[in-house]
Amino acid sequence: MTRRAWMVLFIGASMVFFTMGTRQSIGLFLKPVTADLGTNRESFALALAAHNLILGLPLAAMAADRLGPRRIVAAAGLLMGSGLVLASRADSMPTFGVALALLFGIAVSGSSFVVVIGAVGKAVPASHRSFGFGLITAGASIGMFAMVPIAQVLIDSLGWRGAMATLGFVALVVIGVASFLLPADDHQHIDTQLATGSMTDTVRRALRTRSYVLLTAGFFVCGFHVAFIGAHLPAYLTDEGLSDRTAAIALALIGLFNIGGSLVAGWLGDRYSRPKLLVGLYLARAIVMAAFLITPVTMASALVFGCMMGLVWLSTVPLTSGIIAATYGPRYLTTLFGLVFLSHQVGAFLGVWLGGRVFDSSGGYGPVWILAVLLGLAAALIHLPISDAPEPATELTGAGTDTDGAIDRLSNQR
């Protein structure tokens, strides 16, 4: 890989380290925020669910494909800092919800997986693309491992308001520096890899492809899983009598073990069938959650669950984005992955909200855990007929060839 490719990988991984690490720590704020503002878990869950839905809107992705990532990331850093600081000063759940859902949601959409993976896809050669996506995902996992305990320490020492404001001020610096270092134009080096046709043509062609539609449906389940567990696992474990520290460690272990899981998934994705690997990942998720449900909740079982779930946590990201890049090329990868990611965030919305809704109505999370297991099994079945073979651009436009697909085929032949 070129020096430029390694630079984009390093900057992108550093950025998602903070962005996703901060986002994954929000579940730690559930109990202190609801106690301070005098509200219930469903209200907090609804605000976090709306955040997940807003960050899934592909507006930042489309803008990044047209303007390049630097401007989008810079604006995202400003919004992230503003949103977290405003949330820390909220005196009611509506104010907290607007700051968390709208400002923080838009900020994460412009500084996390979708925009960063799009930039990486244009910088990294096809033969190493899935591994590059795995490195970015590993950066997010390292962020989760590091930021969750840091956030818990900040909450314990500064209270939830001081902790959230501190994260907001750090966001201004971290994302600001990352945006300055990103290339101003991420299209310069892919002159031989440009997709034939416009963005609209490419999106239409994708939406008419069975594999793309099924991939979008399957990613819904991924969003449901990670959002429900990320938001409600700490509260679930403390409800069962475990300490706040144990709950934070369990959540952090998910991030720690997903470092290896993401890197291995990316490495395997460059060598084996990505759809079949996704079948195995979703099936493994269902098995891990089912085993956790039938096992008594102890410190040991919580930590083992964190380790096992971590292996398959975000390992779907390099494989899912790798399928899109292999099928349609990198030119409009940000937009195409952004649309699939929207489905992921719709699932995230339902996972977070249903967790709060079911708890407030029944006093437990049992039904949502069972639903998560069933969805994992369904996702494994959905990915069976998916193909990651290059889609000819001539299907819709009637002209041109998929140069990136040809490059992938030549690489495989060699």
N, C-alpha and C positions, 0 to 999 in steps of 0.2 A: 504494500500500500504506500501511497505517497505521503510526504510530510504534511501536506494540506489535509489529507484524509485523517491522519492521526490527530491533527490539531482539532478538527471538527469533532472527532470522537471524544477527546479529552474535555473540550469545552461543554459539549452536550451532556456527557456523563456528570460533570460537575454541577451543571444547572439542574438536572433532574434529581441529583443528590439532595439539594436543598428543597426544591419545589415539592417533590413527591414525599420526601421525609417529613416536611412540615404538614402536608395534607394528611398523611397517614397518622399523625399524632393528634388530630382533631378529636378522635374518639376519647382521648384522655380528659377532654374538657367537658364531657357530657354531664357527669355528676356535679362538679362544682358550678357549672353555668346554670343548670336547672335549679340547683339549691339557692343560688344567689338571686336569680331572676324570678324565683317562685313559679316555675312552670313545670310541665311534665316532659317525659322523654319523647313523646310523639312530636311535640313542638320543636324540640331540638333536632330530632331525626328528620322532620319535614324540611327544616332549614338546610341541613346537610344533604338531604336528598335533592333539593332544588339546586344546591351548589354542584352536585354531580351531574345533573341534567344540563345546567348552563355551560359547564366546562366541556361538555360533549358536543356543543354546537360547532359545526365545522367552519365558522366564519373566519377564525384566525388561521385555519389551515388553508383556506382558499386565498386569503390575503398573503400568506407566506409564499405560496406558489407564484404569485404575481409580483410581490414586492421584495422577496427575500426575507430571511428570518430575522435579520438584525433589528429592523424597526419594530417588528411584532414583539420580539422579546423585550426590548427596551420599554415599550408601553406596558407590557405585562408586569415587569418589575415595579413600575410606579403604581399600578393598580393593586398588586399584591400587598405592598407595604401599606397603602392607604386603607385597603379592606381590613387587614388585620388590626391596624391601629384603631379604626372606627369600631370594629367589633369589641375591642378591649374597653371602649368607653360607653358601650351600650347600657342603657338602663331599662330596656324592655326587650322581649323576644323579637318583636317585629324589626327593631333597629339592628339587633344582632343578626337576624335572619337576612336582611338586605345586604349587610356588609359581608357576611359569610357566603351567601348564595350568589349575589350579583357581582360584587367587586372581586372577591377572592375566586369565584368561579370563572369569570372572564380571564383573570390573571393566569390561572393554572392552564387554561385552554391555550394560552399563547406562550407558555414556557415549559411545557411538559412533553409527554411522549410524542404527540402528533407532529408538532412543529420540529422538534429535535430529530425524530426519526426521518422526517422528510428531508432535512438537511443532510443527515448521514447517508441516506439512500442515494443522494446525488454526488456525494464525495467519495464513497467507498465502492470499489469494483464489484461486479456482480458475484464473482466467485467467493467473496468474503462478506457479502452483505448481511446474511443472517447472523453471522458472528458479530458483526458491527452492531446490529440491533440488540444482540445479547449483551454486549458491553454497556450499551445505554441502559438497558433494563437492570443490569447489575448495579449501575450507578444509583438508580432509584432504590434498589434493595439495600445498598449500603447506607443510603440516606435514611431509610426506614429504621435500620438497625441502630444508627447513630442518633437520629433526631428524636425518636420516641423516648429513650431514657433522658435525653437532654430536656425535652419538653416537660417530662415528669418532675425533674429536678427544679426547673423554673417554676412550675406550678406550686411545688412544695415550699419554695423559698420566697417567691414573689406574689403568690396567688395567681388565679387564672388570668386576671386582667393584666398584671405585670408581665406574665409569661407570653401572652398573645401580643402585647405591644412590643416586647423585645424581639419576637420573631418577625414582626412587621418591619422594624428598623433594619434588621439584618437582611431581609428580603430586598430592600432598596439597594443595598451595597452589592450583594451577591449577584442578583439578576442584572443589575446595572453593569457590573464588570463583565459578565458573560456576554451581554449584548454588544459591548464595545469590541470584544475579541472575535466575535463571529464574523465570517466573511460577509462583505456588503452584498455580493451577488453570488448566489449559489448555483447559477446556471452556466457559468462560463466554461467549465470543463466537460460538460456532458453534450457537446455539440453532436457527437455521433450516437448519442443514446436518447435523443428527443423522441417522444411519442409522436406518431403521425396524427394530425388532426388537433382540434382545439380541446380545451379542458372540458367543454360541454359534450363534445363527441366522445371523449374518453369515458366520462361518467355515464353517459347513456349506454355505451357499449358494455360497461361493467354491470350496470343494473339489469341488463338483458342476459347476463351469464349466470347459470345456475350455481356455479361454485362460489361466485362473489356473494350472491344472495344468501346461500347457506352459511358462508363464513360470517356474514353480518349477523345472522340469527344466532350462531354459536357464540359470538363474542358478547351477546346479551347476557349469556349465562356467566361468563367470566366477570362481567361488571357486577352482577348480582352477588356473586360469591365474595369478591374482594371488598366491596362496599359494606355488605352486611357484617362480615367478620371484622373488618377494620374499625367500623363504628361501634359495634356492640360487644365484641369479644371482651374488652376490659370490664365493662359493666356486668356482663354475664358471669365472668369469673369471680368478681367481687361479690355478686349476689349469691354465689355458691360458697362463700366463706373464705375465699383466698384474699390475700393482701393486694393493695394497689401496686406494690412493687412487683409482685409475682405476675400480675396482669400485664404490667408494662414490659416485663422481661419476655413473657410469652409472645407479645406482639412484636417485640424487637427481634426475637428469634426467627419469626417469619421472614423478616427482612434479611437477617444474617444468612439463613440457609438458602434464600432465593438468589443470593449472589452466585453460588455454585450452580443452582438450578437454571438460572438464566443463561450463564455462560455455556453450560453443557447443551442446553436446548438450541442456542445459536450455533454452536459447533456442529451438532447433529443435523441442524436444518440445512447446512451447506453440503451435506453428504447423503442424507436419506430423505424419504418422503415426508414433507412437512405435514400434510393432512393426517397421515397415519400417526405421526408423533403427537399431534393434537388429540387424536382419539385416545391415546394412552394417557395423556395428561389429565383430560377431563374425567376419565374413568378412575384414575388414581385419586383425584380430588374427592369423588363420591365415596370411595372406599375409606379415605382418611376421615372424612366427616362422619360417616356412619359408625366407624370404630370409636370416634370421640363421643358420639351420642350414647353408645351402649356401655361406656366405661365410666365408673365413678369419677367425679371431678375432684382431683387432688392436684397438689403442686406438680407432682411428677407427670400426671396425664396432661396437664395444661402445657408444660414445657415440651413434652414429646409431640403434642399436637402442633405447637408452634414450629418445631423443627420439621416435621413431616409436611405440614401445609406449606412451609416455606419453599420446599423443593419444587412445588408445582404452582406457586403463587402467581408470579408474573411471567413464568416461563412461556406462557401462551403468546406474549407480545412479539418476541423476535420471530416466532413461527408464523403468526398471523400476518404481520407486516411483511415477512419474507415471501409469503404466498402472493401478496398483492404486487410486490416489486417484481417477482419472477414472472407474473402473469401479464402485467401491463407496463413494466418499465418504471424508471424512477422519476420521469418528468413531472407527473402529476401524482406522485406517491403521497404527498402531504394531504391533498384533497381526498383521494380515494381511501386512504387510511383514516382520515378524519370522518368520513361518512360511516365507515365500519365502527369507529370509536364512538360515534353518536349512539349506535345501538348498545354498545358497552355501557354507556352512561345512562341510558334508559333503564337498563338492568340495574345499574347502581342506584338510581333513584328509587326503584321498587324495593331493592334489598335493604336500603337504609330506612325508608319510610315504613315498610311492613314490619321491620324489627321493632320500631318504636310503637307502632299501632297494635301489634299482637301483644307486646309486653303490657301496655296500658290496659288492654281489654281482658287479658288472661293471666297476667302476672308472671309470664315466662316466655322463653324464646323457642320452646320445643317445636311448634308447628313450622316455624321458619327454617329451622335446622333440617327438618324432614324434607321441606320443599327444596332446599339447597342440594340435598343428596339426589333427589329425583331429577332436578335440572342438570346436574352433572352427568347423570346417565343419559339424559336426552341429548346433551351436547356431544357426547361421545358418538352417538348414533348419527347425529347431523353431519359430522365431519367425515364419515365413511365414504360418501360419493364425491367429495371435493377433490378437484384436480389443481395442481400448481403448474401445469404446462402453459407456455406462453400463448396468449390470445392474439391471433392475427388482427392487425389494425384494419384490414380490408373488410372485415365483417360488417362494419357500419359505414365507414367513410368511402369504401369502394376503391381506395387507392392507397399506395404506400405499403411499407413493411414495418414490422416490429423489430427494429434494429437491436434493441436491448435483449429481446427474446432470442435473436440469432446469436448474440454474444454468449448468452447463457448456454445455448445448445452446443456451440463450439467449445466452450469451457468444459462441458460435460464429456464431449467426445475425447478431448485431450486427457 
